[in-house]
């Protein structure tokens, strides 16, 4: 794919994710109608935008190493983006304590993600620290 098409696809994926705000959280969930987790949200958003991604199976919510998560993202067609401002539809890979990672779709000023604590998909403002962090882009 060329860069302009990739950018359009990513922007459509972000718009699709925004349309899923309010969907309930469900571990291992891949369908907005029945519930999504953070991985399912990303895969469902890109599917709605017209791109089926290779879906990881059997992933835990905790315990995978960063290298294993990055390998799954690469297998799905994503690559670590250069140190530039994220574009709509880029993925944020957020590290939490206890080897827990979280994915969300970045927009110009917000992050759409499946929030386990709130039990639903939400859209939250993005701070400067998240904008400066590593992000992944469909390649």
WOKA-V448404 format. One record per residue. N is the residue number from 1. NEAR is the number of other ideal C-beta (glycine too) atoms within 8 Angstrom. D_LAST is the distance of its C-alpha to the last C-alpha in whole Angstrom. Layout:
BEGIN
n: (N | N)
near: (NEAR | NEAR)
d_last: (D_LAST | D_LAST)
END
This chain:
BEGIN
n: (1 | 2 | 3 | 4 | 5 | 6 | 7 | 8 | 9 | 10 | 11 | 12 | 13 | 14 | 15 | 16 | 17 | 18 | 19 | 20 | 21 | 22 | 23 | 24 | 25 | 26 | 27 | 28 | 29 | 30 | 31 | 32 | 33 | 34 | 35 | 36 | 37 | 38 | 39 | 40 | 41 | 42 | 43 | 44 | 45 | 46 | 47 | 48 | 49 | 50 | 51 | 52 | 53 | 54 | 55 | 56 | 57 | 58 | 59 | 60 | 61 | 62 | 63 | 64 | 65 | 66 | 67 | 68 | 69 | 70 | 71 | 72 | 73 | 74 | 75 | 76 | 77 | 78 | 79 | 80 | 81 | 82 | 83 | 84 | 85 | 86 | 87 | 88 | 89 | 90 | 91 | 92 | 93 | 94 | 95 | 96 | 97 | 98 | 99 | 100 | 101 | 102 | 103 | 104 | 105 | 106 | 107 | 108 | 109 | 110 | 111 | 112 | 113 | 114 | 115 | 116 | 117 | 118 | 119 | 120 | 121 | 122 | 123 | 124 | 125 | 126 | 127 | 128 | 129 | 130 | 131 | 132 | 133 | 134 | 135 | 136 | 137 | 138 | 139)
near: (6 | 5 | 6 | 6 | 8 | 12 | 11 | 8 | 15 | 15 | 11 | 12 | 17 | 15 | 9 | 13 | 14 | 10 | 7 | 14 | 11 | 5 | 13 | 8 | 15 | 10 | 7 | 7 | 12 | 9 | 9 | 9 | 4 | 6 | 11 | 17 | 14 | 11 | 11 | 15 | 19 | 15 | 12 | 14 | 15 | 14 | 10 | 10 | 13 | 6 | 10 | 4 | 10 | 6 | 8 | 9 | 4 | 4 | 9 | 6 | 7 | 7 | 4 | 10 | 6 | 9 | 6 | 8 | 11 | 10 | 8 | 10 | 11 | 9 | 8 | 11 | 9 | 10 | 7 | 6 | 11 | 3 | 2 | 5 | 4 | 9 | 11 | 10 | 16 | 13 | 13 | 14 | 14 | 10 | 6 | 7 | 3 | 5 | 7 | 9 | 11 | 9 | 13 | 13 | 17 | 17 | 13 | 4 | 5 | 10 | 13 | 16 | 14 | 14 | 10 | 9 | 4 | 7 | 7 | 11 | 17 | 10 | 9 | 7 | 6 | 10 | 6 | 5 | 6 | 11 | 10 | 5 | 8 | 6 | 12 | 11 | 13 | 12 | 6)
d_last: (8 | 9 | 9 | 12 | 11 | 7 | 10 | 13 | 11 | 10 | 14 | 15 | 14 | 16 | 19 | 19 | 19 | 22 | 24 | 24 | 26 | 29 | 28 | 29 | 28 | 28 | 27 | 25 | 25 | 22 | 24 | 25 | 28 | 29 | 27 | 24 | 23 | 20 | 18 | 19 | 19 | 15 | 15 | 18 | 16 | 13 | 15 | 18 | 15 | 15 | 12 | 13 | 12 | 13 | 16 | 17 | 21 | 24 | 23 | 25 | 25 | 26 | 26 | 23 | 22 | 19 | 18 | 18 | 16 | 14 | 14 | 14 | 11 | 9 | 11 | 9 | 6 | 5 | 6 | 9 | 9 | 12 | 15 | 15 | 16 | 14 | 13 | 14 | 12 | 11 | 12 | 15 | 16 | 20 | 22 | 26 | 29 | 30 | 26 | 25 | 21 | 20 | 17 | 17 | 15 | 16 | 18 | 19 | 22 | 22 | 20 | 20 | 21 | 23 | 26 | 28 | 31 | 32 | 31 | 29 | 25 | 26 | 25 | 26 | 26 | 23 | 25 | 24 | 24 | 21 | 19 | 20 | 18 | 15 | 12 | 9 | 6 | 4 | 0)
END
